[in-house]
Amino acid sequence: MNKILIANRGEIAVRIIRTCKEMNIKSVAVYSEADKDALHTRLADEAVCIGPAPSNKSYLSIKNIIEAANIKGADSIHPGFGFLSENSQFAKICEESNIKFIGPKSNVIELLGNKSNAKELMKKEGVPVIPGSDGGVSNAEEAKKIAEKIGYPVMLKAAAGGGGKGIRIANNEEELVSNFNIVKQEARISFNDDEIYIEKFIKNPRHVEIQILADEHGNVIHLGERDCSIQRNHQKVIEETPSTAVDDKLRKKMGEMAVKAAKATGYTSCGTVEFLVDSDKNFYFMEMNTRIQVEHPITEMRTGIDLLKKQIRIAAGEELDIKQKDVEFRGHSIECRINAENPKKKFMPCPGKITGLNIPGGNGVRVDTAIYEGYTIPPNYDSMIAKIIVHGINRNEAVAKMKRALEELVVEGIETNRDFLFEIIKDPDFIRGTFDTSFIEKKFNL
């Protein structure tokens, strides 16, 4: 690889550009008209505008991005996360254009992109899955029969879903019927695909995911788990590794199942297998994300393995230089997502100009961000503006470091969720590690 175009923006674009520099690979940034002053356009070797502010005319425009790659002579494209990162059509067009897509093959993305199909494949391979429908459900009457069989409460989910969209819980038949068409409509609007499926709702679970690496030579390893249970409206807020709900025996079993899932699909690249873990330590496959995750830095901090570099080397056809026995887990790591939003006003996005900024630092503190003093956050995109990642010799030290880092963080000119995150971090149940996916809902009545 000689030149990589980064089909993304914000902190992940900055992270990829920095990785390219360390690997002596030229980088090309793309930007919308709203992002002309963004940090990633300044750090890259080259930058090209791909359209106006709306993402469907810029960062989601396959045509514009492929044209930019051809104009700049990029031989590879890294999609980051979000936007086109899990778009099988984009990956396929890259393949057809002789541009290396830094991620899995297009047919694998397509297979895993449909959550109901992925679930059926995992069931055949012996990976534990949540009881539910065999594929999509066409109407409410069919959904009622399935719900009666598996028992309430149940979840209605968009088959092509992601990011917490297209999900509704039904506690009884009346709620099932009323929510059915709502979820279909949400799925159609969000994913241009109204297929939905139904599965048993697991009460008060932990959301635990396993990071995997798979090369094109048949080697697949896992890098342990990340606990993503602290979430709001199915959107992750704080992640950590290791999980306080996972012991060595469970970690080994979940890791083996994640590797099995990856091998079953012919997966290559970085990937994440997401599970729900109930109070009896039973775990169930939810989905497999075919991209680098927002929360990948905590795995890097705990293992010392640079996932972006591994992902690029895998895409270049190199064989993994580490085996499962070589993976070492050290200490504890936590990540907080810093968003430009106002928690006191129903988490309303708060774009605007940053008039003052202090980024925390010190031993064991890492901040991934693309903001700077004087930068104006545009209103067109996701509200996440930074990630604070800490690492300590144990969980208590990691929590203490995060408290200190949040105290040091200053972002003037806009509202952020910093104080909300601080309230979570100092909560007794969080400190004890006794929480589940309902934590924020219960604690903050959200």
KOLTIDO-287303 format. One record per atom (N, C-alpha, C): z negated, x negated, y negated. Coordinates in steps of 0.1 Angstrom, whole numbers, padded with zeros to 4 digits, always signed. Layout:
ZXY ...
***
This chain:
+0000-0008+0012 +0000+0000+0000 +0000-0009-0012 +0009-0006-0021 +0010-0014-0034 +0006-0006-0046 +0009+0007-0046 +0005+0015-0057 +0001+0029-0053 -0011+0033-0057 -0016+0047-0053 -0016+0056-0065 -0011+0067-0064 -0012+0078-0075 -0024+0086-0071 -0033+0089-0081 -0045+0097-0078 -0042+0111-0084 -0041+0120-0075 -0038+0134-0079 -0050+0142-0081 -0058+0137-0091 -0071+0143-0094 -0075+0139-0108 -0087+0142-0112 -0093+0139-0125 -0108+0137-0123 -0115+0134-0134 -0129+0133-0134 -0135+0122-0127 -0147+0123-0122 -0154+0112-0116 -0148+0107-0103 -0142+0116-0095 -0135+0111-0083 -0123+0103-0086 -0115+0106-0096 -0104+0098-0100 -0108+0084-0105 -0119+0084-0112 -0125+0071-0117 -0129+0063-0105 -0136+0069-0095 -0140+0062-0083 -0129+0056-0076 -0118+0064-0074 -0107+0059-0066 -0100+0048-0073 -0098+0049-0087 -0092+0038-0095 -0100+0025-0093 -0113+0026-0094 -0121+0014-0093 -0120+0008-0079 -0119+0016-0069 -0117+0011-0055 -0103+0004-0054 -0093+0010-0060 -0080+0004-0060 -0080-0010-0066 -0087-0012-0078 -0089-0024-0084 -0095-0035-0075 -0106-0030-0068 -0113-0040-0059 -0104-0044-0047 -0094-0035-0043 -0086-0038-0032 -0072-0044-0037 -0071-0047-0050 -0059-0053-0055 -0047-0044-0053 -0049-0031-0055 -0038-0021-0054 -0036-0015-0068 -0024-0013-0072 -0021-0007-0085 -0024+0008-0085 -0029+0013-0096 -0032+0027-0096 -0025+0035-0107 -0021+0047-0104 -0015+0056-0114 -0023+0069-0116 -0028+0071-0128 -0035+0083-0131 -0025+0094-0135 -0028+0106-0132 -0021+0118-0137 -0031+0126-0146 -0026+0132-0156 -0035+0140-0165 -0028+0152-0171 -0035+0162-0174 -0030+0174-0181 -0031+0171-0196 -0025+0179-0204 -0026+0177-0218 -0041+0178-0223 -0049+0185-0216 -0064+0186-0220 -0071+0174-0216 -0065+0165-0208 -0072+0153-0203 -0066+0140-0209 -0059+0141-0220 -0052+0129-0225 -0062+0118-0229 -0075+0122-0232 -0085+0112-0236 -0095+0109-0225 -0092+0114-0213 -0101+0113-0202 -0102+0098-0197 -0114+0095-0192 -0116+0081-0188 -0107+0076-0177 -0103+0084-0168 -0094+0080-0157 -0081+0076-0162 -0076+0081-0173 -0063+0077-0179 -0064+0063-0185 -0076+0059-0189 -0078+0046-0195 -0080+0035-0185 -0086+0039-0174 -0089+0028-0164 -0078+0025-0155 -0069+0034-0153 -0058+0032-0143 -0048+0022-0149 -0040+0016-0141 -0029+0007-0145 -0018+0014-0153 -0016+0026-0148 -0006+0035-0155 -0011+0049-0155 -0005+0057-0165 -0009+0071-0165 +0003+0079-0170 +0004+0091-0164 +0015+0100-0167 +0010+0115-0169 +0014+0121-0179 +0011+0135-0181 +0019+0144-0172 +0012+0154-0165 +0019+0162-0155 +0019+0177-0159 +0016+0180-0172 +0017+0194-0176 +0006+0198-0185 +0006+0211-0189 -0004+0216-0198 -0018+0218-0191 -0027+0223-0199 -0041+0224-0194 -0044+0232-0182 -0038+0244-0180 -0040+0252-0168 -0037+0244-0155 -0047+0244-0146 -0045+0236-0134 -0033+0239-0126 -0029+0252-0126 -0017+0256-0118 -0004+0251-0124 -0005+0245-0136 +0007+0239-0142 +0006+0224-0143 -0005+0219-0138 -0007+0204-0138 -0013+0199-0125 -0026+0200-0123 -0032+0193-0111 -0029+0201-0098 -0024+0213-0099 -0020+0221-0087 -0005+0222-0086 +0002+0215-0095 +0017+0215-0094 +0022+0204-0085 +0026+0208-0073 +0031+0198-0063 +0043+0191-0069 +0052+0199-0074 +0065+0194-0080 +0062+0183-0090 +0053+0186-0100 +0050+0177-0110 +0044+0164-0105 +0035+0165-0096 +0028+0153-0090 +0038+0144-0082 +0046+0150-0074 +0056+0143-0066 +0066+0136-0076 +0070+0143-0086 +0079+0137-0096 +0072+0125-0103 +0059+0126-0106 +0052+0115-0112 +0051+0103-0103 +0049+0106-0090 +0048+0095-0080 +0062+0088-0079 +0073+0095-0079 +0086+0089-0079 +0089+0081-0091 +0086+0087-0103 +0089+0080-0115 +0081+0067-0116 +0069+0067-0112 +0061+0055-0113 +0062+0046-0101 +0069+0050-0090 +0071+0041-0079 +0059+0040-0070 +0051+0051-0070 +0039+0050-0061 +0043+0053-0047 +0037+0045-0038 +0040+0046-0023 +0030+0055-0016 +0019+0058-0023 +0008+0066-0017 +0002+0075-0028 -0004+0086-0022 -0011+0096-0031 -0025+0098-0025 -0035+0097-0033 -0049+0100-0029 -0052+0114-0036 -0056+0124-0029 -0058+0137-0035 -0072+0139-0040 -0082+0130-0037 -0096+0132-0041 -0101+0144-0034 -0109+0152-0041 -0114+0165-0035 -0111+0176-0045 -0111+0189-0039 -0106+0200-0047 -0091+0199-0050 -0086+0207-0059 -0072+0208-0062 -0063+0209-0049 -0055+0199-0047 -0045+0199-0036 -0050+0191-0024 -0063+0187-0024 -0068+0178-0013 -0067+0184+0001 -0068+0197+0002 -0067+0204+0015 -0055+0213+0016 -0044+0210+0009 -0032+0218+0009 -0022+0212+0018 -0020+0218+0030 -0011+0213+0040 +0003+0211+0035 +0007+0220+0026 +0021+0220+0021 +0023+0207+0013 +0013+0204+0005 +0013+0192-0003 +0014+0179+0006 +0006+0179+0016 +0006+0168+0025 +0020+0166+0032 +0025+0178+0036 +0038+0178+0043 +0049+0173+0034 +0049+0177+0021 +0059+0173+0012 +0058+0158+0009 +0046+0153+0008 +0044+0138+0007 +0050+0131+0019 +0048+0136+0031 +0053+0130+0043 +0069+0130+0043 +0074+0142+0038 +0089+0143+0038 +0095+0134+0027 +0087+0131+0017 +0091+0123+0005 +0089+0108+0008 +0084+0104+0020 +0081+0091+0023 +0070+0085+0014 +0061+0094+0010 +0049+0089+0003 +0037+0091+0012 +0029+0081+0013 +0017+0082+0022 +0006+0091+0016 +0003+0102+0023 -0008+0110+0019 -0021+0105+0024 -0030+0101+0016 -0043+0095+0020 -0052+0106+0025 -0051+0109+0037 -0058+0120+0043 -0052+0123+0057 -0056+0133+0064 -0051+0136+0077 -0036+0141+0076 -0030+0143+0087 -0016+0148+0088 -0016+0162+0084 -0004+0167+0079 -0003+0180+0073 -0006+0191+0084 -0002+0189+0096 -0004+0199+0107 -0019+0200+0110 -0026+0189+0109 -0041+0190+0111 -0048+0197+0100 -0044+0195+0088 -0049+0202+0076 -0047+0217+0078 -0034+0220+0082 -0031+0234+0084 -0039+0241+0095 -0041+0234+0106 -0049+0239+0117 -0064+0241+0113 -0070+0232+0106 -0084+0233+0102 -0086+0241+0089 -0075+0244+0082 -0076+0252+0070 -0079+0266+0072 -0074+0271+0084 -0077+0285+0088 -0090+0284+0096 -0101+0289+0090 -0114+0288+0096 -0116+0295+0109 -0109+0307+0110 -0110+0314+0123 -0103+0307+0134 -0091+0301+0131 -0084+0293+0142 -0092+0281+0146 -0098+0274+0135 -0106+0262+0138 -0117+0265+0147 -0124+0277+0144 -0135+0281+0152 -0131+0283+0167 -0120+0290+0169 -0115+0292+0183 -0112+0279+0190 -0107+0270+0183 -0104+0257+0189 -0117+0250+0193 -0127+0250+0185 -0140+0244+0188 -0147+0251+0200 -0145+0264+0200 -0151+0271+0211 -0145+0266+0225 -0132+0265+0225 -0125+0260+0237 -0129+0246+0241 -0133+0238+0231 -0136+0224+0233 -0151+0222+0236 -0159+0233+0236 -0173+0232+0240 -0182+0229+0228 -0177+0230+0216 -0185+0228+0204 -0192+0241+0201 -0205+0241+0199 -0212+0254+0196 -0207+0261+0184 -0204+0274+0185 -0199+0281+0173 -0208+0294+0171 -0207+0299+0159 -0215+0311+0156 -0208+0323+0163 -0215+0332+0170 -0209+0344+0175 -0201+0352+0165 -0189+0357+0168 -0182+0365+0159 -0168+0369+0164 -0159+0372+0156 -0146+0377+0160 -0137+0366+0165 -0128+0370+0174 -0118+0360+0179 -0106+0361+0170 -0107+0352+0159 -0096+0352+0149 -0099+0363+0139 -0088+0366+0131 -0089+0375+0120 -0092+0390+0124 -0098+0397+0115 -0100+0411+0117 -0092+0419+0107 -0084+0429+0113 -0074+0436+0104 -0079+0448+0096 -0090+0454+0101 -0095+0466+0094 -0110+0468+0096 -0116+0477+0088 -0130+0479+0088 -0135+0485+0102 -0127+0493+0108 -0131+0499+0121 -0132+0488+0132 -0123+0478+0132 -0124+0467+0141 -0137+0459+0138 -0139+0457+0125 -0151+0449+0121 -0164+0456+0125 -0164+0469+0125 -0176+0477+0129 -0179+0475+0144 -0169+0475+0152 -0171+0473+0166 -0176+0459+0169 -0171+0449+0162 -0176+0435+0164 -0190+0434+0160 -0193+0440+0148 -0207+0439+0143 -0217+0445+0152 -0213+0456+0158 -0222+0463+0168 -0225+0454+0180 -0215+0447+0184 -0216+0438+0195 -0225+0426+0193 -0223+0420+0181 -0231+0407+0179 -0244+0410+0171 -0245+0422+0165 -0257+0426+0158 -0257+0422+0143 -0263+0430+0135 -0264+0428+0120 -0276+0418+0118 -0276+0411+0107 -0266+0410+0096 -0254+0402+0101 -0243+0404+0094 -0230+0397+0097 -0224+0392+0084 -0215+0382+0085 -0208+0377+0073 -0193+0380+0074 -0188+0385+0063 -0173+0386+0062 -0168+0374+0055 -0159+0367+0060 -0154+0354+0054 -0139+0353+0054 -0134+0348+0043 -0120+0345+0041 -0116+0334+0051 -0105+0337+0059 -0101+0327+0069 -0096+0314+0063 -0090+0315+0051 -0085+0303+0044 -0095+0298+0033 -0108+0303+0034 -0118+0301+0024 -0123+0287+0022 -0131+0285+0012 -0137+0272+0009 -0144+0273-0004 -0154+0264-0007 -0160+0264-0020 -0169+0276-0022 -0173+0283-0011 -0182+0294-0013 -0176+0307-0017 -0162+0307-0018 -0155+0319-0022 -0151+0328-0010 -0150+0341-0012 -0146+0350-0001 -0156+0352+0010 -0169+0353+0006 -0180+0355+0016 -0189+0366+0011 -0191+0375+0020 -0201+0386+0018 -0209+0389+0030 -0222+0392+0028 -0231+0395+0039 -0233+0410+0039 -0233+0415+0052 -0235+0430+0054 -0247+0431+0063 -0257+0439+0059 -0269+0441+0066 -0268+0454+0075 -0258+0462+0073 -0256+0474+0080 -0242+0479+0079 -0239+0490+0086 -0225+0495+0087 -0220+0499+0073 -0228+0505+0065 -0224+0509+0052 -0219+0497+0043 -0227+0487+0043 -0224+0475+0036 -0212+0468+0041 -0210+0468+0054 -0198+0462+0061 -0185+0469+0056 -0185+0482+0056 -0174+0490+0052 -0171+0488+0037 -0181+0488+0029 -0179+0487+0014 -0175+0473+0010 -0179+0463+0018 -0175+0449+0015 -0162+0444+0021 -0157+0451+0031 -0145+0447+0038 -0134+0444+0028 -0130+0455+0021 -0118+0454+0012 -0121+0444+0000 -0134+0443-0004 -0137+0434-0015 -0134+0420-0011 -0138+0416+0002 -0136+0403+0007 -0121+0400+0008 -0114+0410+0013 -0099+0408+0015 -0092+0406+0001 -0097+0413-0009 -0091+0411-0022 -0095+0397-0028 -0108+0393-0026 -0112+0380-0031 -0104+0369-0024 -0101+0371-0011 -0094+0361-0003 -0079+0360-0008 -0074+0372-0011 -0060+0372-0016 -0059+0365-0029 -0068+0368-0038 -0068+0362-0052 -0071+0347-0051 -0080+0343-0044 -0085+0329-0044 -0076+0320-0035 -0071+0325-0024 -0064+0317-0014 -0050+0321-0011 -0045+0332-0017 -0032+0338-0014 -0031+0341+0000 -0042+0345+0007 -0042+0348+0021 -0054+0358+0023 -0051+0370+0027 -0062+0380+0028 -0068+0382+0042 -0064+0372+0051 -0070+0373+0064 -0085+0370+0063 -0093+0378+0070 -0108+0376+0070 -0113+0377+0084 -0124+0370+0087 -0130+0371+0100 -0145+0374+0099 -0151+0377+0110 -0165+0382+0109 -0174+0373+0119 -0186+0370+0115 -0195+0362+0123 -0209+0366+0121 -0217+0363+0130 -0232+0366+0129 -0238+0358+0118 -0246+0364+0110 -0253+0357+0099 -0266+0351+0104 -0266+0338+0103 -0278+0331+0108 -0288+0331+0096 -0300+0337+0098 -0310+0338+0088 -0317+0324+0085 -0319+0321+0073 -0326+0309+0068 -0322+0297+0076 -0309+0293+0076 -0305+0281+0083 -0306+0269+0074 -0304+0257+0080 -0301+0245+0072 -0286+0243+0073 -0281+0238+0062 -0266+0235+0062 -0265+0220+0063 -0261+0215+0075 -0261+0201+0078 -0247+0197+0082 -0242+0186+0076 -0228+0182+0079 -0228+0168+0084 -0218+0165+0092 -0217+0151+0098 -0205+0144+0092 -0206+0132+0087 -0195+0124+0082 -0188+0117+0093 -0175+0118+0094 -0168+0111+0105 -0157+0102+0098 -0154+0091+0106 -0142+0083+0102 -0133+0082+0115 -0120+0084+0113 -0111+0084+0125 -0099+0077+0121 -0095+0066+0129 -0083+0059+0125 -0071+0064+0134 -0059+0058+0132 -0047+0062+0139 -0045+0056+0152 -0056+0049+0157 -0056+0042+0170 -0065+0049+0180 -0070+0061+0176 -0079+0068+0185 -0094+0065+0184 -0097+0057+0174 -0112+0054+0172 -0118+0064+0163 -0129+0070+0167 -0136+0080+0159 -0151+0077+0160 -0157+0076+0148 -0172+0074+0147 -0178+0083+0137 -0191+0085+0138 -0198+0093+0128 -0208+0085+0121 -0211+0089+0108 -0220+0081+0100 -0232+0089+0096 -0237+0097+0106 -0249+0105+0104 -0247+0117+0096 -0258+0124+0092 -0257+0137+0086 -0261+0137+0071 -0257+0148+0065 -0261+0151+0051 -0266+0165+0051 -0278+0167+0045 -0284+0180+0044 -0279+0186+0030 -0272+0197+0031 -0267+0204+0019 -0273+0218+0017 -0285+0220+0021 -0291+0233+0021 -0295+0238+0007 -0297+0229-0002 -0300+0233-0016 -0287+0237-0023 -0285+0250-0023 -0272+0255-0029 -0274+0268-0035 -0265+0271-0044 -0265+0284-0052 -0252+0291-0050 -0252+0303-0045 -0239+0311-0043 -0230+0302-0034 -0236+0296-0024 -0228+0288-0014 -0222+0275-0020 -0226+0272-0032 -0222+0260-0039 -0233+0250-0038 -0230+0238-0033 -0240+0227-0031 -0245+0222-0045 -0258+0220-0045 -0265+0216-0058 -0271+0202-0056 -0279+0200-0045 -0285+0187-0042 -0283+0185-0027 -0279+0172-0024 -0277+0168-0010 -0286+0156-0007 -0289+0154+0006 -0297+0142+0010 -0294+0138+0024 -0297+0125+0027 -0296+0120+0040 -0307+0110+0042 -0314+0110+0054 -0312+0120+0065 -0318+0133+0061 -0316+0143+0070 -0321+0156+0068 -0335+0157+0074 -0344+0164+0067 -0358+0165+0073 -0358+0174+0085 -0347+0181+0087 -0347+0191+0099 -0340+0184+0111 -0336+0172+0110 -0329+0165+0121 -0336+0153+0126 -0339+0153+0139 -0345+0142+0145 -0334+0133+0152 -0338+0122+0158 -0329+0113+0164 -0321+0120+0176 -0327+0128+0183 -0321+0135+0195 -0310+0145+0189 -0314+0152+0179 -0304+0162+0174 -0293+0155+0166 -0296+0144+0159 -0286+0137+0152 -0275+0131+0162 -0280+0126+0173 -0271+0121+0183 -0262+0132+0189 -0268+0143+0192 -0260+0154+0197 -0250+0160+0187 -0254+0162+0175 -0245+0167+0165 -0234+0157+0162 -0238+0144+0162 -0228+0134+0159 -0217+0134+0170 -0222+0135+0183 -0212+0135+0194 -0203+0148+0193 -0208+0159+0189 -0200+0171+0188 -0190+0170+0176 -0194+0163+0165 -0185+0161+0154 -0174+0152+0158 -0177+0141+0166 -0166+0132+0171 -0157+0140+0180 -0163+0148+0188 -0155+0156+0198 -0145+0166+0190 -0150+0172+0180 -0142+0181+0171 -0131+0173+0165 -0133+0161+0160 -0123+0154+0154 -0112+0149+0164 -0116+0145+0175 -0107+0141+0186 -0098+0153+0191 -0104+0164+0191 -0097+0176+0196 -0085+0180+0187 -0086+0177+0174 -0076+0180+0165 -0066+0169+0162 -0069+0157+0167 -0061+0146+0164 -0063+0141+0150 -0075+0142+0145 -0079+0139+0132 -0078+0124+0129 -0073+0121+0117 -0074+0107+0111 -0079+0108+0097 -0086+0098+0092 -0091+0097+0078 -0106+0100+0078 -0111+0101+0066 -0125+0106+0064 -0125+0121+0066 -0136+0126+0072 -0137+0140+0074 -0151+0144+0075 -0154+0157+0074 -0168+0162+0075 -0168+0174+0084 -0177+0174+0094 -0178+0186+0102 -0191+0193+0098 -0190+0205+0094 -0202+0212+0088 -0208+0222+0099 -0221+0221+0099 -0229+0229+0109 -0239+0237+0102 -0243+0248+0108 -0256+0255+0104 -0266+0252+0115 -0278+0249+0111 -0289+0246+0121 -0300+0257+0119 -0303+0264+0130 -0314+0274+0128 -0328+0268+0130 -0338+0277+0130 -0352+0272+0130 -0356+0266+0144 -0348+0269+0154 -0350+0264+0168 -0342+0252+0171 -0336+0246+0160 -0327+0234+0161 -0314+0237+0169 -0310+0249+0170 -0297+0252+0176 -0287+0250+0164 -0276+0244+0167 -0266+0242+0156 -0252+0248+0160 -0245+0252+0149 -0233+0259+0151 -0222+0254+0142 -0210+0252+0147 -0199+0248+0139 -0195+0258+0128 -0193+0254+0116 -0189+0263+0105 -0174+0260+0102 -0171+0247+0098 -0158+0243+0094 -0157+0228+0094 -0145+0223+0093 -0142+0209+0091 -0135+0207+0078 -0140+0199+0069 -0134+0196+0056 -0125+0184+0058 -0112+0185+0054 -0103+0175+0056 -0100+0166+0044 -0111+0161+0038 -0111+0153+0026 -0123+0146+0024 -0124+0137+0014 -0136+0131+0010 -0145+0141+0003 -0158+0141+0006 -0167+0151+0000 -0173+0147-0013 -0177+0156-0021 -0184+0153-0034 -0196+0144-0031 -0203+0147-0020 -0216+0141-0017 -0215+0128-0008 -0202+0123-0007 -0201+0111+0001 -0209+0099-0003 -0213+0097-0016 -0220+0085-0020 -0234+0083-0013 -0240+0094-0009 -0253+0093-0002 -0252+0086+0011 -0241+0089+0018 -0238+0083+0031 -0235+0068+0029 -0227+0065+0018 -0225+0051+0015 -0237+0043+0012 -0246+0049+0004 -0259+0043+0001 -0268+0040+0013 -0267+0049+0023 -0276+0048+0034 -0270+0039+0045 -0257+0038+0046 -0251+0030+0056 -0245+0017+0051 -0243+0016+0038 -0236+0004+0032 -0221+0004+0035 -0215+0015+0039 -0201+0016+0042 -0194+0023+0031 -0183+0016+0026 -0175+0022+0015 -0165+0031+0021 -0167+0044+0019 -0159+0054+0026 -0145+0054+0020 -0144+0052+0007 -0130+0052+0000 -0122+0041+0006 -0128+0029+0007 -0120+0017+0012 -0116+0020+0027 -0125+0025+0035 -0121+0028+0048 -0110+0039+0049 -0111+0049+0040 -0101+0059+0040 -0087+0054+0037 -0086+0045+0027 -0074+0038+0023 -0069+0029+0034 -0077+0022+0040 -0073+0013+0051 -0068+0020+0063 -0074+0032+0066 -0070+0040+0077 -0056+0045+0074 -0054+0050+0062 -0040+0055+0058 -0030+0044+0059 -0034+0032+0057 -0024+0021+0057 -0022+0016+0072 -0028+0023+0081 -0025+0021+0095 -0035+0011+0102 -0045+0006+0095 -0054-0003+0100 -0064+0003+0110 -0069-0005+0119 -0078+0000+0129 -0092-0002+0123 -0101+0008+0126 -0115+0007+0121 -0121-0006+0126 -0128-0013+0117 -0134-0026+0120 -0149-0024+0124 -0153-0012+0125 -0167-0009+0130 -0167+0001+0141 -0176-0001+0150 -0178+0008+0161 -0191+0016+0159 -0193+0026+0167 -0205+0035+0166 -0218+0026+0166 -0218+0017+0175 -0230+0009+0177 -0233+0000+0165 -0223-0002+0156 -0225-0011+0144 -0230-0003+0133 -0231+0010+0133 -0235+0018+0122 -0251+0017+0121 -0256+0013+0110 -0270+0012+0107 -0274+0021+0096 -0285+0028+0099 -0290+0038+0089 -0303+0032+0082 -0302+0031+0069 -0313+0025+0062 -0319+0034+0051 -0332+0037+0051 -0338+0044+0040 -0334+0058+0039 -0334+0063+0026 -0332+0077+0023 -0324+0078+0010 -0314+0087+0009 -0306+0089-0003 -0305+0103-0007 -0305+0106-0020 -0304+0119-0025 -0294+0120-0036 -0286+0130-0037 -0276+0132-0048 -0279+0145-0056 -0279+0145-0069 -0279+0157-0077 -0266+0158-0085 -0261+0170-0085 -0248+0172-0093 -0252+0177-0107 -0247+0169-0117 -0250+0173-0131 -0238+0181-0136 -0241+0193-0140 -0230+0202-0144 -0232+0206-0159 -0221+0208-0166 -0221+0212-0180 -0222+0228-0179 -0235+0232-0178 -0237+0247-0177 -0251+0250-0182 -0253+0263-0185 -0266+0267-0190 -0273+0276-0179 -0283+0271-0172 -0290+0279-0161 -0297+0291-0167 -0301+0290-0180 -0308+0301-0186 -0298+0313-0190 -0286+0310-0190 -0276+0321-0193 -0266+0322-0181 -0273+0324-0169 -0265+0327-0157 -0255+0316-0153 -0260+0303-0156 -0252+0291-0154 -0238+0292-0160 -0238+0297-0172 -0225+0298-0179 -0220+0284-0183 -0207+0281-0180 -0202+0268-0183 -0203+0265-0198 -0206+0252-0201 -0208+0248-0215 -0200+0236-0218 -0187+0238-0220 -0178+0226-0224 -0181+0223-0238 -0176+0211-0243 -0179+0207-0257 -0179+0192-0258 -0182+0188-0270 -0182+0173-0273 -0196+0167-0270 -0196+0156-0263 -0208+0149-0260 -0211+0140-0272 -0222+0143-0279 -0225+0135-0292 -0235+0124-0289 -0242+0124-0278 -0251+0114-0274 -0253+0113-0259 -0254+0101-0254 -0254+0099-0239 -0263+0087-0235 -0271+0090-0225 -0278+0078-0219 -0277+0081-0204 -0271+0071-0197 -0269+0071-0182 -0281+0064-0176 -0288+0070-0166 -0299+0063-0160 -0294+0051-0151 -0303+0042-0149 -0299+0030-0141 -0311+0025-0134 -0311+0012-0130 -0322+0006-0123 -0320+0005-0108 -0329-0001-0102 -0328-0004-0087 -0327+0009-0079 -0316+0010-0071 -0314+0021-0062 -0309+0034-0069 -0304+0032-0081 -0298+0044-0088 -0283+0041-0091 -0275+0051-0087 -0260+0050-0090 -0256+0063-0096 -0247+0062-0106 -0242+0074-0113 -0227+0073-0113 -0221+0083-0107 -0206+0085-0106 -0203+0095-0117 -0195+0091-0127 -0192+0100-0138 -0179+0095-0145 -0173+0104-0153 -0162+0101-0161 -0164+0104-0176 -0177+0107-0179 -0180+0111-0193 -0184+0099-0201 -0182+0100-0214 -0187+0090-0224 -0190+0096-0237 -0198+0089-0245 -0202+0095-0258 -0189+0097-0267 -0188+0109-0272 -0176+0112-0280 -0165+0119-0272 -0167+0120-0259 -0158+0127-0250 -0160+0142-0251 -0149+0150-0252 -0150+0164-0252 -0146+0170-0238 -0156+0177-0233 -0154+0183-0219 -0145+0195-0221 -0133+0195-0214 -0124+0207-0216 -0130+0219-0208 -0126+0231-0213 -0131+0243-0206 -0123+0248-0194 -0113+0240-0190 -0103+0244-0180 -0107+0241-0166 -0117+0233-0163 -0119+0228-0150 -0134+0230-0145 -0137+0225-0133 -0150+0226-0128 -0160+0220-0138 -0172+0225-0137 -0183+0221-0147 -0190+0208-0143 -0188+0203-0131 -0195+0191-0127 -0190+0179-0136 -0200+0172-0142 -0196+0161-0151 -0202+0147-0146 -0211+0148-0136 -0217+0135-0131 -0224+0138-0118 -0226+0127-0111 -0235+0128-0099 -0245+0116-0100 -0258+0120-0099 -0268+0109-0098 -0272+0107-0083 -0271+0095-0079 -0273+0092-0065 -0284+0081-0064 -0295+0084-0056 -0305+0074-0055 -0308+0070-0041 -0313+0058-0039 -0317+0053-0025 -0330+0047-0025 -0339+0051-0016 -0352+0045-0015 -0355+0041+0000 -0366+0033+0002 -0369+0029+0015 -0373+0041+0024 -0378+0052+0018 -0381+0064+0025 -0379+0076+0015 -0381+0088+0020 -0378+0100+0012 -0387+0101+0000 -0400+0097+0001 -0409+0098-0010 -0404+0089-0022 -0399+0077-0018 -0394+0068-0029 -0382+0073-0035 -0373+0079-0026 -0360+0085-0031 -0363+0096-0041 -0373+0105-0038 -0376+0116-0047 -0382+0111-0060 -0390+0101-0059 -0396+0095-0071 -0385+0088-0080 -0375+0082-0074 -0364+0076-0081 -0356+0087-0088 -0354+0098-0081 -0345+0109-0087 -0353+0115-0099 -0366+0117-0097 -0373+0122-0109 -0372+0113-0121 -0373+0100-0119 -0372+0091-0129 -0358+0091-0135 -0348+0091-0127 -0334+0091-0131 -0331+0104-0140 -0336+0115-0135 -0333+0127-0143 -0340+0127-0156 -0352+0121-0157 -0359+0120-0169 -0351+0111-0179 -0345+0101-0174 -0337+0091-0182 -0324+0097-0187 -0319+0106-0180 -0306+0112-0184 -0306+0120-0197 -0298+0116-0206 -0296+0123-0219 -0282+0126-0221 -0279+0139-0222 -0265+0144-0226 -0266+0153-0238 -0263+0148-0250 -0265+0156-0262 -0251+0163-0266 -0252+0174-0272 -0240+0181-0277 -0236+0193-0268 -0241+0193-0256 -0238+0203-0246 -0250+0207-0238 -0250+0218-0231 -0261+0221-0222 -0257+0216-0208 -0268+0212-0201 -0266+0208-0187 -0276+0214-0178 -0275+0212-0165 -0285+0218-0155 -0296+0208-0152 -0297+0197-0160 -0307+0187-0157 -0321+0192-0154 -0326+0201-0163 -0340+0206-0162 -0341+0215-0150 -0331+0222-0146 -0331+0230-0134 -0332+0222-0122 -0325+0211-0122 -0326+0201-0110 -0339+0195-0109 -0345+0192-0121 -0359+0186-0121 -0369+0196-0115 -0367+0209-0118 -0376+0219-0113 -0376+0219-0098 -0364+0218-0092 -0362+0217-0078 -0368+0205-0072 -0366+0193-0078 -0370+0181-0072 -0386+0180-0072 -0392+0186-0081 -0407+0186-0081 -0414+0197-0074 -0406+0207-0069 -0411+0218-0061 -0418+0213-0049 -0430+0218-0046 -0438+0214-0034 -0430+0216-0021 -0423+0227-0019 -0415+0229-0007 -0404+0219-0006 -0397+0215-0017 -0387+0205-0016 -0393+0191-0012 -0405+0188-0019 -0411+0175-0016 -0415+0174-0001 -0420+0186+0004 -0423+0186+0019 -0411+0186+0028 -0400+0189+0022 -0387+0190+0031 -0387+0203+0038 -0395+0213+0034 -0395+0226+0041 -0387+0236+0034 -0374+0236+0035 -0365+0245+0027 -0353+0248+0036 -0346+0259+0032 -0334+0262+0039 -0323+0267+0028 -0312+0273+0032 -0302+0277+0023 -0306+0288+0013 -0317+0294+0015 -0322+0305+0006 -0332+0300-0004 -0334+0287-0004 -0344+0280-0013 -0342+0285-0028 -0331+0282-0034 -0329+0285-0048 -0330+0300-0051 -0324+0308-0042 -0324+0323-0043 -0339+0328-0044 -0347+0323-0035 -0361+0327-0034 -0369+0322-0046 -0368+0309-0049 -0376+0302-0059 -0373+0307-0073 -0360+0309-0075 -0356+0312-0089 -0351+0326-0091 -0352+0334-0081 -0348+0349-0081 -0333+0350-0085 -0325+0341-0080 -0311+0341-0083 -0303+0348-0072 
***
